[in-house]
Amino acid sequence: MTRSKSLLAASVLTLGLATGCTNMTNTEQSMLSGGAIGAGVGAAGTWITGGCVSCGAAIGAGVGAAAGYVTEKMKE
């Protein structure tokens, strides 16, 4: 990939990450954060223990999103 294409791709990615969550409710943001954190923890945990990393990430993402939802609903 040429330098200009790489710069364009990085710019589009940065813009998408910066503006992607602006219209989300607090519950949606909590679920997204919980899912991302859960996926990371699940992947790391299964990698350390020698399990299926993608399975751990998927389970962690589900548990994290559910935890984010419950946490936000308890605040209401």
OpenMM code with the backbone's topology and positions (N, CA, C; nanometers):
from openmm import Vec3, app, unit

residues = "MET THR ARG SER LYS SER LEU LEU ALA ALA SER VAL LEU THR LEU GLY LEU ALA THR GLY CYS THR ASN MET THR ASN THR GLU GLN SER MET LEU SER GLY GLY ALA ILE GLY ALA GLY VAL GLY ALA ALA GLY THR TRP ILE THR GLY GLY CYS VAL SER CYS GLY ALA ALA ILE GLY ALA GLY VAL GLY ALA ALA ALA GLY TYR VAL THR GLU LYS MET LYS GLU".split()
positions = [
    Vec3(0.0857, -0.1168, 0.0000),
    Vec3(0.0000, 0.0000, 0.0000),
    Vec3(0.0907, 0.1235, 0.0000),
    Vec3(0.0513, 0.2210, -0.0767),
    Vec3(0.1322, 0.3429, -0.0837),
    Vec3(0.1131, 0.4263, 0.0420),
    Vec3(0.2029, 0.5213, 0.0594),
    Vec3(0.1982, 0.6050, 0.1793),
    Vec3(0.0689, 0.6855, 0.1865),
    Vec3(0.0217, 0.7381, 0.0732),
    Vec3(-0.1007, 0.8191, 0.0750),
    Vec3(-0.2234, 0.7341, 0.1089),
    Vec3(-0.2269, 0.6102, 0.0606),
    Vec3(-0.3384, 0.5219, 0.0935),
    Vec3(-0.3361, 0.4842, 0.2410),
    Vec3(-0.2179, 0.4621, 0.2948),
    Vec3(-0.2054, 0.4301, 0.4367),
    Vec3(-0.2510, 0.5473, 0.5225),
    Vec3(-0.2129, 0.6675, 0.4834),
    Vec3(-0.2525, 0.7875, 0.5565),
    Vec3(-0.4031, 0.8070, 0.5494),
    Vec3(-0.4614, 0.7844, 0.4340),
    Vec3(-0.6066, 0.7964, 0.4184),
    Vec3(-0.6794, 0.6931, 0.5044),
    Vec3(-0.6320, 0.5688, 0.5033),
    Vec3(-0.6949, 0.4643, 0.5832),
    Vec3(-0.6858, 0.4959, 0.7317),
    Vec3(-0.5713, 0.5441, 0.7770),
    Vec3(-0.5550, 0.5800, 0.9176),
    Vec3(-0.6450, 0.6971, 0.9548),
    Vec3(-0.6600, 0.7923, 0.8658),
    Vec3(-0.7463, 0.9075, 0.8928),
    Vec3(-0.8925, 0.8669, 0.9038),
    Vec3(-0.9375, 0.7822, 0.8138),
    Vec3(-1.0764, 0.7355, 0.8157),
    Vec3(-1.1025, 0.6541, 0.9418),
    Vec3(-1.0088, 0.5677, 0.9791),
    Vec3(-1.0245, 0.4876, 1.0997),
    Vec3(-1.0307, 0.5758, 1.2238),
    Vec3(-0.9432, 0.6731, 1.2323),
    Vec3(-0.9419, 0.7644, 1.3468),
    Vec3(-1.0715, 0.8429, 1.3549),
    Vec3(-1.1200, 0.8927, 1.2427),
    Vec3(-1.2451, 0.9679, 1.2405),
    Vec3(-1.3621, 0.8798, 1.2829),
    Vec3(-1.3633, 0.7568, 1.2352),
    Vec3(-1.4707, 0.6648, 1.2724),
    Vec3(-1.4702, 0.6327, 1.4203),
    Vec3(-1.3510, 0.6128, 1.4765),
    Vec3(-1.3420, 0.5840, 1.6194),
    Vec3(-1.3799, 0.7047, 1.7041),
    Vec3(-1.3462, 0.8226, 1.6559),
    Vec3(-1.3738, 0.9438, 1.7328),
    Vec3(-1.5216, 0.9810, 1.7325),
    Vec3(-1.5929, 0.9495, 1.6257),
    Vec3(-1.7328, 0.9925, 1.6150),
    Vec3(-1.8322, 0.8766, 1.6202),
    Vec3(-1.7860, 0.7561, 1.6312),
    Vec3(-1.8734, 0.6396, 1.6238),
    Vec3(-1.9706, 0.6259, 1.7393),
    Vec3(-1.9391, 0.6800, 1.8542),
    Vec3(-2.0226, 0.6593, 1.9736),
    Vec3(-2.0922, 0.7869, 2.0204),
    Vec3(-2.0972, 0.8883, 1.9370),
    Vec3(-2.1513, 1.0159, 1.9828),
    Vec3(-2.3015, 1.0134, 2.0049),
    Vec3(-2.3750, 0.9315, 1.9319),
    Vec3(-2.5207, 0.9301, 1.9443),
    Vec3(-2.5722, 0.8136, 2.0282),
    Vec3(-2.4856, 0.7503, 2.1032),
    Vec3(-2.5258, 0.6348, 2.1834),
    Vec3(-2.5792, 0.6798, 2.3189),
    Vec3(-2.6750, 0.6027, 2.3701),
    Vec3(-2.7246, 0.6298, 2.5046),
    Vec3(-2.6218, 0.5806, 2.6068),
    Vec3(-2.6420, 0.6160, 2.7332),
    Vec3(-2.5511, 0.5697, 2.8374),
    Vec3(-2.5515, 0.4174, 2.8482),
    Vec3(-2.6669, 0.3557, 2.8314),
    Vec3(-2.6760, 0.2105, 2.8383),
    Vec3(-2.5972, 0.1469, 2.7250),
    Vec3(-2.6115, 0.1997, 2.6049),
    Vec3(-2.5373, 0.1462, 2.4906),
    Vec3(-2.3873, 0.1629, 2.5084),
    Vec3(-2.3454, 0.2770, 2.5606),
    Vec3(-2.2027, 0.2988, 2.5846),
    Vec3(-2.1495, 0.2038, 2.6910),
    Vec3(-2.2269, 0.1799, 2.7966),
    Vec3(-2.1842, 0.0871, 2.9009),
    Vec3(-2.1751, -0.0554, 2.8477),
    Vec3(-2.2708, -0.0936, 2.7641),
    Vec3(-2.2673, -0.2273, 2.7058),
    Vec3(-2.1484, -0.2435, 2.6116),
    Vec3(-2.1185, -0.1415, 2.5329),
    Vec3(-2.0051, -0.1476, 2.4421),
    Vec3(-1.8740, -0.1556, 2.5192),
    Vec3(-1.8605, -0.0734, 2.6212),
    Vec3(-1.7391, -0.0760, 2.7033),
    Vec3(-1.7234, -0.2102, 2.7733),
    Vec3(-1.8313, -0.2580, 2.8323),
    Vec3(-1.8269, -0.3870, 2.9002),
    Vec3(-1.7935, -0.5004, 2.8060),
    Vec3(-1.8507, -0.4961, 2.6871),
    Vec3(-1.8221, -0.5998, 2.5879),
    Vec3(-1.6773, -0.5986, 2.5424),
    Vec3(-1.6232, -0.4796, 2.5213),
    Vec3(-1.4841, -0.4689, 2.4778),
    Vec3(-1.3883, -0.5155, 2.5876),
    Vec3(-1.4139, -0.4732, 2.7104),
    Vec3(-1.3291, -0.5147, 2.8220),
    Vec3(-1.3418, -0.6656, 2.8441),
    Vec3(-1.4641, -0.7155, 2.8393),
    Vec3(-1.4863, -0.8595, 2.8571),
    Vec3(-1.4185, -0.9427, 2.7497),
    Vec3(-1.4226, -0.8953, 2.6266),
    Vec3(-1.3566, -0.9686, 2.5179),
    Vec3(-1.2062, -0.9743, 2.5407),
    Vec3(-1.1488, -0.8630, 2.5823),
    Vec3(-1.0053, -0.8611, 2.6090),
    Vec3(-0.9664, -0.9526, 2.7234),
    Vec3(-1.0418, -0.9462, 2.8322),
    Vec3(-1.0128, -1.0307, 2.9487),
    Vec3(-1.0350, -1.1785, 2.9149),
    Vec3(-1.1417, -1.2067, 2.8428),
    Vec3(-1.1693, -1.3457, 2.8042),
    Vec3(-1.0622, -1.4027, 2.7132),
    Vec3(-1.0170, -1.3234, 2.6166),
    Vec3(-0.9122, -1.3690, 2.5260),
    Vec3(-0.7813, -1.3903, 2.6013),
    Vec3(-0.7465, -1.2962, 2.6877),
    Vec3(-0.6223, -1.3088, 2.7641),
    Vec3(-0.6271, -1.4288, 2.8579),
    Vec3(-0.7396, -1.4457, 2.9245),
    Vec3(-0.7529, -1.5574, 3.0174),
    Vec3(-0.7413, -1.6927, 2.9500),
    Vec3(-0.8063, -1.7089, 2.8362),
    Vec3(-0.7984, -1.8377, 2.7667),
    Vec3(-0.6623, -1.8580, 2.7009),
    Vec3(-0.5970, -1.7501, 2.6610),
    Vec3(-0.4623, -1.7631, 2.6044),
    Vec3(-0.3645, -1.8100, 2.7120),
    Vec3(-0.3775, -1.7533, 2.8314),
    Vec3(-0.2887, -1.7912, 2.9415),
    Vec3(-0.3111, -1.9362, 2.9827),
    Vec3(-0.4364, -1.9788, 2.9855),
    Vec3(-0.4672, -2.1147, 3.0294),
    Vec3(-0.4602, -2.2165, 2.9172),
    Vec3(-0.4391, -2.1722, 2.7946),
    Vec3(-0.4251, -2.2647, 2.6826),
    Vec3(-0.5555, -2.3079, 2.6206),
    Vec3(-0.6597, -2.2313, 2.6390),
    Vec3(-0.7902, -2.2659, 2.5833),
    Vec3(-0.8132, -2.2023, 2.4470),
    Vec3(-0.9362, -2.2070, 2.4026),
    Vec3(-0.9780, -2.1489, 2.2746),
    Vec3(-0.9911, -1.9970, 2.2925),
    Vec3(-0.8987, -1.9223, 2.2333),
    Vec3(-0.8943, -1.7769, 2.2528),
    Vec3(-1.0184, -1.7096, 2.1966),
    Vec3(-1.0615, -1.7489, 2.0781),
    Vec3(-1.1798, -1.6857, 2.0195),
    Vec3(-1.3057, -1.7188, 2.0996),
    Vec3(-1.3119, -1.8385, 2.1556),
    Vec3(-1.4263, -1.8747, 2.2403),
    Vec3(-1.4270, -1.7906, 2.3678),
    Vec3(-1.3111, -1.7750, 2.4275),
    Vec3(-1.3007, -1.6937, 2.5479),
    Vec3(-1.3362, -1.5494, 2.5219),
    Vec3(-1.2935, -1.4974, 2.4065),
    Vec3(-1.3257, -1.3589, 2.3714),
    Vec3(-1.4757, -1.3420, 2.3505),
    Vec3(-1.5386, -1.4373, 2.2835),
    Vec3(-1.6831, -1.4286, 2.2587),
    Vec3(-1.7626, -1.4376, 2.3879),
    Vec3(-1.7250, -1.5304, 2.4744),
    Vec3(-1.7953, -1.5450, 2.6028),
    Vec3(-1.7720, -1.4210, 2.6883),
    Vec3(-1.6484, -1.3734, 2.6922),
    Vec3(-1.6169, -1.2532, 2.7694),
    Vec3(-1.6925, -1.1318, 2.7203),
    Vec3(-1.7063, -1.1199, 2.5882),
    Vec3(-1.7802, -1.0067, 2.5318),
    Vec3(-1.9269, -1.0119, 2.5721),
    Vec3(-1.9850, -1.1297, 2.5699),
    Vec3(-2.1245, -1.1436, 2.6102),
    Vec3(-2.1461, -1.1121, 2.7567),
    Vec3(-2.0579, -1.1657, 2.8401),
    Vec3(-2.0686, -1.1406, 2.9839),
    Vec3(-2.0447, -0.9926, 3.0140),
    Vec3(-1.9456, -0.9331, 2.9473),
    Vec3(-1.9159, -0.7912, 2.9700),
    Vec3(-2.0297, -0.7003, 2.9263),
    Vec3(-2.0895, -0.7298, 2.8115),
    Vec3(-2.2029, -0.6495, 2.7649),
    Vec3(-2.3210, -0.6618, 2.8594),
    Vec3(-2.3460, -0.7823, 2.9072),
    Vec3(-2.4554, -0.8019, 3.0034),
    Vec3(-2.4272, -0.7273, 3.1335),
    Vec3(-2.3027, -0.7315, 3.1781),
    Vec3(-2.2661, -0.6603, 3.3006),
    Vec3(-2.2811, -0.5093, 3.2827),
    Vec3(-2.2441, -0.4584, 3.1659),
    Vec3(-2.2621, -0.3163, 3.1378),
    Vec3(-2.4081, -0.2765, 3.1377),
    Vec3(-2.4930, -0.3616, 3.0832),
    Vec3(-2.6368, -0.3352, 3.0815),
    Vec3(-2.6940, -0.3324, 3.2232),
    Vec3(-2.6606, -0.4350, 3.3009),
    Vec3(-2.7128, -0.4438, 3.4371),
    Vec3(-2.6625, -0.3272, 3.5213),
    Vec3(-2.5352, -0.2945, 3.5084),
    Vec3(-2.4790, -0.1828, 3.5849),
    Vec3(-2.5511, -0.0527, 3.5533),
    Vec3(-2.5760, -0.0282, 3.4266),
    Vec3(-2.6425, 0.0969, 3.3874),
    Vec3(-2.7876, 0.0993, 3.4338),
    Vec3(-2.8558, -0.0133, 3.4267),
    Vec3(-2.9958, -0.0189, 3.4710),
    Vec3(-3.0071, -0.0039, 3.6222),
    Vec3(-2.9062, -0.0470, 3.6963),
    Vec3(-2.9090, -0.0307, 3.8416),
    Vec3(-2.8924, 0.1156, 3.8811),
    Vec3(-2.8295, 0.1951, 3.7956),
    Vec3(-2.8124, 0.3375, 3.8218),
    Vec3(-2.9438, 0.4132, 3.8081),
    Vec3(-3.0335, 0.3630, 3.7246),
    Vec3(-3.1614, 0.4321, 3.6977),
    Vec3(-3.2561, 0.4230, 3.8119),
] * unit.nanometer
topology = app.Topology()
chain = topology.addChain("A")
for resn in residues:
    res = topology.addResidue(resn, chain)
    for name in ("N", "CA", "C"):
        topology.addAtom(name, app.Element.getBySymbol(name[0]), res)
